[in-house]
Amino acid sequence: MRFSNQLLFLSFLCFIFCNPAIAQTADLLNLERIYASGEFRQESLQPIQWIEDGAAYVTVENGNELARWDSKTLEKSVFVPGSALISNGNPIRIESFSLSDDGSKVLIFTNSSRVWRSNTKGDYFVYDLNSNSLKQLGTQFEPSSLMFAKFSGDNSQVAYVQKFNLYLEEFETGKVIQLTTDGTDKIINGTFDWAYEEEFGKRDGFAWSPNAKYISYWQIDASKIGTFYMINNTDSVYSRPIPLQYPKVGEEPAGAKIGLIDMESKKTMWIPIPGGEKENYLPGMQWINEDLLLIQQMNRKQNQLTIWTYQPSNADLKKVYVETEETWVDLAYPDLSRYGWSDNSLPLVDDGKAFLRMTENDAWRHIYKVNIESGERTLITPGDFDVASFGGVTDKEVYFIASPDNPTQRYLFAIDLAGKGKLRKITPASYSGVNTYNIAPNGQVAVHNHQSTKDPLTVRLVSLPKHETIKTLVENNAYKQKLASLALPEIKFTTVTTSEGVTLDARVIYPIDFDENKKYPVLFHVYGEPWSTVATDTQVGLFNIMLAQKGYVIIDMDNRGTPTLKGSAWRKIIYRNIGKVNAQDQGLAAKEILKLPYLDENRVAVWGWSGGGSMTLNLMFKFPEVYQTGMSVASVSNQLIYDNIYQERYMGLPQENLEDFIEGSPITYAKNLEGNLLLVHGTGDDNVHYQSAEMLINELIKHNKQFQVMPYPNRSHGIREGEGTSLHLYTLLTNYLIEHTPVN
C-alpha cells in the first residue's frame, strides 16, 4: 500500500513540477525552470580596471568595446570603440584586458581555452590609443596558445608564455625573442603545474621589474611527478588516456625555483634560496621596487613561512620574516569574502618600506605590519576578533573584512596603519549580510558587492569612507522580480550545541507554509573542511528554494575546522583530524537539532560536494542511526589518493602519521553502511579522480553493501560540461531524495 501511494505521489509531483505553465501559475519552481529555461539568469559586473589612481575606471560594454567612467561625476566616454576591435572581419570579444602603465595601450585577451580550472590560454591583441591601431601578438604561434601577456614598465615590449617558455615581443619592430628554451610539459617556465594552481592559486608565473630591466619567473620541475591517467571512452571507438601530472599525498613535491632574466643579456640568474628545490614551496614573489624582490617560501609541511628580499644589483638575499605554527600557516585565507584565487602578494605600505601580513599566532587572525629592513612587527588590528581578508590600503589606513559579532556575515572595517587607531565599521547597518569590495588605489571609491539570504547580489560604486552610493552597477531587478513571484521559504539562523559542548552556527530553510505541528523530512547540506563555510548569510540557491517548496527542511551547519570567524583554535583543531573532528561535530549536532518536534528523525538525508561529499560518506558510515539517505558528489573516499599540497597541509605526512589518514577516510568505515547511498562522480575529474569512487565501490561490494552510482563521462570536478548535464545531475539528486526521503 505504501509503495502504491508513493507512486501516486511521485506522479502528482511530476505533473505539477514538470509542467512549466502550472509551476509558474502556482509560483513554484521546477528543475527545467532552474537549469534549462534561462529565466532566472542573474546579471554580473563586467571586468573593470581602475585608472588614474581610481579617479576613473574602464569596463567592458556590449562585449567588444571599452568605456571610461569618471568615478565622481559618472561621466562616460568611449575608451576603445568596438569598431576598432575587429579581426579578420569579426568583432573581438573582450574576455579581459589590462592597460600599460602610461595608459597609452590596451592589452586584450580573447578566444580563450581552459587550463585546469580557468581559461588562461588564448589570443592577445594590443590597441594603441595614440595611433588607433590594433595588432595581434604571437601570430607565428598556433591560435589561442598565449598566456599571461603583460606590458613592460617602459611600454616598449610585451612578454608572454607559450608552451612553457617565456617570449618577448617588441612593439616597434614586431621582433619575437625566446627568453627560455628548456620549457616542456615537465620543466614549466612562467606558469605552474596542476598542484600549484589548485592549492596555491598560482597561474601567472612571471613579473616585470618596474624599470623593465628584469623579468622574474618561476620554474617548476615536474619531471619526477607521477602521471595519473584519466580515460576518455566516448570520443572515439578506441579509448584515449589523458595524462595528468598529479603529486599524490606522501609523494615528493615538484621542484620550484625563481629566476631573473637580465633583459640586456637575455640570460637567467637563479636566486639561491636556501633549502633546495624539492622539499620547499615558493608560493609568492613580487617586486617592491626596481631593485628589490619579495619572495615567500614554505617548507613541505607548510607550518613555516619564510619571507626573503633579493636585490638583483648586488645579489643580496636577506631573510626578513619567519612565521611558524604547530599546525599550518595560511597564505591566501580561505574565506567567503575572498572571491576567486589570490596571487598571494603581500600589501605594501609606508612607501614600500613595509608589508602587511595576516597571522594567527595570538589566537585570532590579525594584521601585522612588518618593516622590510628591520623585520619589526606592529599589530594593526588588536582585539578578540578575526580578520577575514584584506580590503585595501591608503597612506594612513588599512581596510579589511571582518564580522566580530556574527560569523555568518562580513563587513568592511578600517583602522590606522600606525597600530594605534580605533576600529571603524565602514559598511552601513542597512547592508546586513555578506559584503565584499574592490577598492580603488586612492582608497576614495570602491565597487561594493552585497548579498544576504533576503537580498540577491547587488553591485554599487560607493565613496569611501562615507560609503555613499555613487551608482548602482548591478541591480538584478529582473531576477528580483522573478524571485518575488515565487513562493519563497522562510530562512532563519540559529546555533546548535552538541553533547560535547561545541556550538555550531546553522542556517535553516523552512518549507513553504511551515506548520510547527507537522513533521517534515530533513536534508542536511554539508561541507566541513578548511576551505569553505555553508551557514552564511548569502543568497539561497534556487535548488534549495525548490526543495523547500516541495516540503523539505534544509539545514547548513559549520563545524570546527571550517574557516568561520571563531578564532584560530576553532579552525586549527582539524589538523590531522579531517574526517574525525568535523564528522563528529556534524553528527552530534544533527542529533541535537533533530530533537525539534517538527523534524522527522525517520526521514533524514545528507548531501555534499567534494569535501562535502567526503563528509556525507563519513556521516552515513559513522552515524547510520541518524542519516537514512546520502548523496555524495565528487568525494575523496581515501585521503591517501588526494594531492600532496592540500592533504599534507592539513593532515601532515603519511610517512609520519599514517593512522590519521586511515582513520579520517570514509572508505575505512564503508562496511557500516545501512542506509541509501548515491555516489556521483565525473570520470574526467582532474581534482578528485574517479579512482576515488571506484575504490569505494570495491569496498562496498566487498561487504555486500547495496548502493547506486552515477558516473558522468569526461566531466570534471564541477560536473557541468556537456549539454543538459546540470539538469540531469540535479534531476538525479532530486529524484533520489524524493524516493528515499519522501514528503508525506
N, C-alpha and C positions, 0 to 999 in steps of 0.2 A: 504494500500500500504506500509506504513512504517513497519507494522508488518511482511509482506511478505519479504521485503528487509532485515529485521533484522534476520529472519530465515535463509535466504540465506547466510548472513554474518557469522552467527554462524556456519553454516555447513562448510563454507570455512575455518574458524578458526580451526574447529575440524580436517578437512582434513590436514591442514598444521601442526598444533601444536601437534596433537595426533599421527603423523607418524614420528617415530624417524629417519628414513632414510632421509626423506625430511627435517626435522628440522636440522639435522647435516649438510646436504648439504648447507642449507641456513644460517648456523651459527646462528640458532635460538634455544631457549630453549623451552621445554615443561615441564609439571608437572611431567611426568613419568621420564624424564631425571634427574630432580632435586630430587625427593623424592623416586624413586624406583630403578633406574639403578645402583647407587653407583659410577658412573663415575666421579663425582665431589667431591669425598671424600678427605678431607684435612688431612695432617699429623699433629700430635700433639707431644709435648715433653712428654716423659715418666717421671714419678716421679723421682726427684733427691734428694739426701741428701748431704749437704756439710760435709766433714770430714777434720780432721787435720786443723781446723780453716779456711778452704777454700782453702788450698793448693791442695786439690783434691775433687772430688765428686764421688758418687756412683749412678748408674742409672740402670733401668731395661732394659734388652735387650732380644729380642726374646720371651718375655712374661714370661720366667721362669728362668732367670739367672741374676746375678748382676755383673756389670763391674765397675772397678775403673778407673777413668781418672785423670791424673795429670793436674791441671789447667793451668800450664805454658807450659810444654813440650808436652802435649796431649798424653803422653804415656799411652797406655791402658793395663790393666791387668785383669785377671779374679778375681773377688772378691768372688763370690759364684757360682760355676758351676751349670748349670741346672741339670746335672746328679746327684747332691747331693740333689736336692729338689724333691724327689719322695715320694708319699704317696699312699699306697695300690696299688702300681704298676703304678700310674698315675702321670704325671708331675704336680707340684703345680703352678698354675697361680698366679703370684705376682700382687696383686692389689695395695698394698702399703707396705712400710717397714720402720723400724727405727733401729738405732744402739744403743747399750749400750754405756755408757759414755766412757768406756775404749776401745771401738771398737772391742771387742772380740766376741760379739754375735749380731746376726741379728734377729729381730722380723718381721715375715712375715704374712701379712693379706691376706686371700683368701676366696673363697666361700661365698661372702657377700650377704646380702639381705638388702632391703630398709627399713629404718625407717624415716618416713616423707619424707624429700627431698633427703636424701643421704643414700648410702649403708654403714651403720655404724655397722652392726651386721654380724659376720662371724666366721671363724676359724682362730686361730693363731698357727704358728709354730715358734720354736726357733732353729736357726742354730748356733752351736758353732764353731767358726773359728779355735780354738785351737785343739779341738778333732775331727773336721769334722763330728760332729754328729747332727742329726735332731730329734727334739722332738715336738710333738703336745701338746698344753696346754689344760687344761679343758676337758680331754677325758671322764670324768664321766658325763658331761653335754650333752644335746642334740646338734647335729651338728649345726654349723652356729649360735651360740647363744651368743658368747662372744663379748664384746665391749671395745674399748679403752685400750687394754693391753699396759703396759709400764714397762720398767726396773726400778728397784730401783737404786739409785746412787752408791751403793756398788756392783751392778751387781750380787747379790745373789738371787734375787727374782723378780717375775713379779706380778703386781696387775692388775685386770680387773673387769669389771662389767658383771654380768649375772642375768637377770631377776630382775633388780632394786636393786641388792645388790652388795657390793664390796667383792672380794675374793683375797686371797694371795696364790701364788704357789711358793714353794721353788724349786730351780734347783736341788740341790744335792739329796734331799730325795723324791721329787715329791709330798710332802705333800701339801694339799689344805686346807686353813683355811678360814672360812667365817668371814668377818670382820664386816658386818652389818647384822641384822636379821629382820628388820622391813620393808624391801622393798616390795612394792606391786605396782599395777598399779596406786595407789593413793599416796603412800609415795615412792618417787623416789630418790634413792641414787646413786650418781656418774654419773648421766646423767640428762636429762631435759625433761620437758613436751613439747607439741607442740608449745605453745606460746613463751617460752624462745628460742627454736631453731629457729623459724621463724623470730622473731623480734629482738633478741639479738645475733643471730648467735651462740648460745651455744649448744654444743653437748657433748663434752668430759667434764665430771664434777668432775674430781679429779686430784690431783698432788702430787707426792712425794716431800718431803723436800730433799734438796741436800745431806744430810747425811743419808737419809733413816730412820730417827728416827720417822718421822710422815708422815701420808697421810692426806692432807686436801681435803675436798669434800663438794659438795653442797647436801643438801637435799631439795627437792621440795615437798611441801604438796599440792597436788591437790585434796584433799578429798572433798572440797566444790565447786570444779569447775563443772559447769553444763555439762551434756553429750549431745552432738549433735549426732543424728543418721543419717548416710547415709544408703541407701538401695541398696543391691545387688539383682537385679531382674533376672540376666541372668545365674548364675552358678548353679542353681537348679530350680526345678519346684516350690519350695517354696522360697519366698523372705527371705533374711537374713539381719538383721540390723547390721550395722557396727558402734559401739560406738566410739565417739571421745571426749576426754576432751578438751573443747574449751571455753575459757573465753570471752564471748561477751562484747562489749563495755559497760561500765557502771557497769559491774559485778565485784565483788571482785576478785582481783588477787590471784594467787596461793601463798601460803606462801613459804618463802625461808630462809634457814639458812646455815651456814658453820660450819662444824665440823672438829675436829682434832683427828685422830686416833693415839694414842700412840702405836707404834709398839712393845713395850715391854709388856705392859699390854693388848693390843688389845682393849682398851676402848676408847670411844669417849668423847671428851670435846667440848662443844658448845661455839662458840665465841659470847660473849654478845653484839652484835651490837645494838645500841640504835634505837628506833623507832618501834620495833615489827617486826613480820614476814609478816604481811598481806598487809600493805599499803606501803611497800618498795620493791624495786628490788635490787638484788645483781648480776650485770652483769659482774663483773670482779674479779678475785682472782689469785695471783701469788706469788711465793716465791722470795724474794730478796736475802736472804742468808739462812744459816742453821737455823737461829733463828729469822726470820722476814718475815711476810706475808704482802702483799699489797692488800687491799680489796676495791672495788668500790661499792658504794651504791647510788641508786637513789630513790627519792620519787615517789609516784604514778604518779604525773603529769609530771614527767621526766624533770622538769625545775630546779632541783638542783642535783648536783653531789657532793658527799662527799667521800673523799678517806681517809682510815684508815690504820694504821700499827698495827700489832698484834705480840707480842713477846711471843712465847709459854713458854719459860723458866720461865717467871715471870707473865704471863697472863696480860701483859700491853697492853691496847688498846688505841691508840692515834690518834686523828684527825689531819691530816697533810694538807688537802686541801679541800676547798669548792668552787664550781663554780655554779653560778646561772644565769638564763636567764628569761626574761619575757615570752618567747615563750617555747622553749625546748632546752635541752642540748644534743648534739650529742655525741655518743660514737665512734663506727666504722663508719666513714663518708661514706655515700652512694656516690660513685664516680666511674667513668669509670675506673680509674687507679687502683682500688682495685677489683681483680677478686676473686670470692668465698667469703666465710664468714670469718670474723676475730674472734679471741678469746677475743678481747677487751684488751689484755695485753698492758701495757704501756712500751715503750722502756726505759731500764735502762742505765744510763750514769754515768760518773765520778766514776767508780768502784762501782756502786750500791748505791752511795750516793744521786743520783737524778734520776728523771724520766722525760720524755718528754710528754707533753700534748698539743693537739691542741684545741684552744678555739676560740670563736667568740665574745668576749667581747669588741672588739675595731673596729667593723665594717667589719673586714676581718677575715678569718680563718688563725690564726698564730700558730706557735710552740713556746711554753714556756718551759723552764727548771725549774723544781720545786725541791728545796732541801728538802729531806725527813726529815731531822732533824729539820730545821728551818721553812720550808714552804716558804722560799724566792723564788720569781719568777723572771726569767730572760727572756726577749723577745729575741728569737733567729732569727726570720725572720721578721725584720721591713720592712715596705713598704706597698703601696696600692695595694696589690695583695693577692690572696687566695692560701693557700697550699691545694693541692688536697688530698695527702696521704703521709705517711712516706715511705721512701725507705730503709734506714738502717743507722747505726751509726758506726763510728770509734772512736778512742781515742780522736780525735780533731774535727771531723766534723760530721754533720748530712746530709744525703741525703734525698731528698724529691721530690715529683712530683708536678709540677705547670705549669702554662702557663699564665704569666702576660699579654701577648699581644693578645692572641687568645683563647677564652674559649672553642673552639671546639677541641683543641689539648692538648697534655700532654707531658711534657719533664722532664728529671732528672736534678735537681739542687743540689748544695752543699753549705754549709755555716758553718762558725766556731761555735763550741759549746759554746764559751765564750760569744756570743752575740755581738761581735764587728767586725766580719768578713765581707768580701764583698761577695755578692751573685755571684755564678759562675754557668753558664749553662754547664752541662756535656754532654748532648745529642748533637751530631753534627747536623749542619743545614741540612745535607743530609737526615736525618730521620724525615722529616716533617710528622706530623700526631699524632698518639697516641702511646706512649712508656711506657712500664712497665718493672719492674726489680725485680729479685730475687738476692739480693746482699749477697755475702759470708760474714761470720762473720769477716774476716780480712779486709773487705772493698776494697780488691785489685782486685777482679774479680766479675762478675755478669752475670746472664742469662738475656739477653735483648730481649724483645718482641716488635716488631714494626709492625704497620699496618696503612693503610690510605685508602681513597677511591680509590686510584690508585694502592696500593700495598697490596696484601694478606699477611697474617701473616707470618713473618719470625722470627726465634729464633736464637740468636747468643750468644756465650760465648765471653765476652769482658773484657778487662783490665780496671781498674779504677785507677786514674781519667782520663787517656788519652782517654779512650773509643776506644781502638784499637781492632779490631776483632781478636780473637784467633782461633775461629772455628765457622762455621755455623752449628747449631744443627738441625734446621728445615728449609728447603729452599722452600718446597712446589712447586717444579719445575713442577711436573705432573699437579697440579691444575692450575698453572700459564699458562701452555701450553694450557690447556682446555679453560681457560678464553680468552686467546689470539685468539683462533679460533672462538670466538663468536662475534656477532655484539654488541659492548658494548656502553652503553649510556654515554653521557657527564654529569658530575656532577659538580655543582657549589655551592659555599657558598655565602650567601647574608644576609642582615638584613632587617627586616620589622618593620616599626614604626606605631603603632596603632593611632587611633584618640584621644586616651588618652595620647599619648606621650611615650608609652612603646615600647622599641626596642627589638625585638626578633631575635635570630640567626636562620637562616633557611638553610637547605640543600635541594637542588632541583636536582632531577634526570630527565633529559630530554629524550623525545622519540628518538629512532633511526632516523637518517636523519631529525632532527628537522628543521622546517621551521617557522620562526617567523611570516610569513604571513598567517599561517594556525591557526585554532582553535583546541585546544586539551582538552580532558577530564582530570580532576584533581583528584588525590587520595591523601588526607591528611592522613599521618600516625601519630598517637598521643600517648603520654603517659601523661606527665604533672603533675605528683605528685612528692613528695620529694625523691623518691628512684631511679630515673633514668633520663637520658637525651637521646635524639634521634638525635639531629642535631650535630653529632660528625664526626670527620674526621677518620672514621673507614671503613673497607672494607664493600662493599654493598652486601647484600644477593642476592642469585640467583633469589628469588621470585620477588624482585624489578627489577632486570635486565630483567626478562621475561616480566613483565608488561610494562616496557619502550619499549621493542621490539614490544609489541602489540600497542603502541601508547599513553600510559598514561604519564602524568607528575606527579611524586611522590614528595611530599613535607613533610619534617620533620621540626618542629619548637619547640623550647624550651621556654616555658612561664615562668613567675615569679613563684617561688616555686620549680622549678627543681634544682638539685644540680650542676648547672653550676657555673663557677668561676667568678661571677659578684658581689661578696660581700654579706655580711650577710643580708642586707635589702632586696635584691632580693630574697634570699631563704626563709627568715623568714616571709615574708608578707603573706604567705599561712596559717599561724597559724590561726585556726578557720575559714579558708576560702577555704578549699578544696571543689571543685565543684563550687566555685564562682569566685574568682580572676583568677584561672587558665583557667577556661572555657571562662571567659570574654576576657582574653588575646588572646586565640586561635581563638575565633570567630571574634574578631575585626581585628586580624592580617590576617585572611583568607579574610576578606572583602577587605583589602588593597592590598594584593598580587594578588587577582583575578581581579584587575583593569588592570593587564598586558594584552595587546591586544591579545596575543596568548593563553590565558587561557579562556576556555568556562565556564562562570559562570552558565550556564544552565546544565552543566554536572559535578557536584562536588560530590565526595564521601569522606567518612571519615571512618577509621577503627583503632582499637587498641585492646590491650590485657590487662586483669587485670585492673590496674589503667587507662590504655588507653582505655579499654572497657567502663569504667565508664565515661571517658572524651567523648568518642563517643556518649554515650547516652545523656549527658548534651548538647553537641553541636547540636544533632539532635532535642532536645526538646526546646532549648533556641534560636537557630538560624535556624529555619526551612526555612528562606528565603535564607540561604547560602548553606546548605547541603541538597541535594536531596536523598542521599543514605547513610546508615550507616551500618557497620558490627561490632558488639560488641561481643568480645570473653571474657568469664570468668570475667564478670564485677561485681563490687559492685554496685547494684542498690539502696541500702538503707544503709547508713553509720551506722545505729543502729544495724546491724547484723554482722559487722566485729569484729575482735579480739580487746581486750581492749588495749594491749600494743601499737600497731600501731595507732589505731584511737584516743586514748586519748593523745598520744604524740603530734599529730598534730592538734587535734580538742578540747582538754580539756575534761571535764567530762560532759556527757549529763545531769547529775543531776543539773549542774550549767548553761549550755548554750545550752539547747536542740534545740533552734531555729536554731543554726548554723548547726547542723547535718541535720535538716529537709531541710533547705534552700540549703544545698550543695548536697543533694541526688537526683540523676536523677529521681527516682520514683515520686518525688513531681511534676515534670513537664511533666510526661508521657502523660497527656491529650493534650499537644501541638504538638504531633507527626503529621506531614503532609507527610513526605517522605516515602521511602522504608527502612525498618529496618529488619535486620537479627540478631537474638540472637543465640549465640553458647555457650554451657556450658557443662562441664563434670559432670555427676551425682555423680561421686566419688571424686569430688574436695574437699579436706580437708582444703583448704586455703580459697577460696571464695565459700561458699556452694551453691549447686544447688537451695537451698531455695531462693537465690537472684534472679535467673531467674524466678522462679515461682511467687514470689511476684510481679515482674514487669509485668509478663504475666497477672496476675489478674487485675492489674491496667489498662493495655492497653485494656483488654476485657471490663472492666467497662465503658470505654469511647468509645467503639466500634472502636478502632484503629486497623487496619489490619497490620499484620506483619508476619514474618516467624521465626521459631525456630528450632534449631537442637541440641537435647541432645545427648551427647556421653556417652553410658552406662559405668559406673565404671571408666571412665577416670579421672585423677587428673587434677590439675590446668594447667599443661603443655599440656594436651590432646595429649599424644604421645604413650600411652600404646596400645598394640594390633596390630596385623599385618595389614598393609595398612592404619593405622589411619592418619598419616601425609599427605599422598597422598589424602585421601578422604577429609580431612579438607580443604586443600588448593585448591582442585578442587571445593569444595563447595563455597569458598570465591571468587575464580576466576570467576566461572560461574555467581554468583550473581552480581559481579561487571560488567561483560560484559553485562548482561541482563538489568541492571538498569542504568548503566552509560556507554553506548556503545561508541566504537570508530567509528566515521563516515567513 
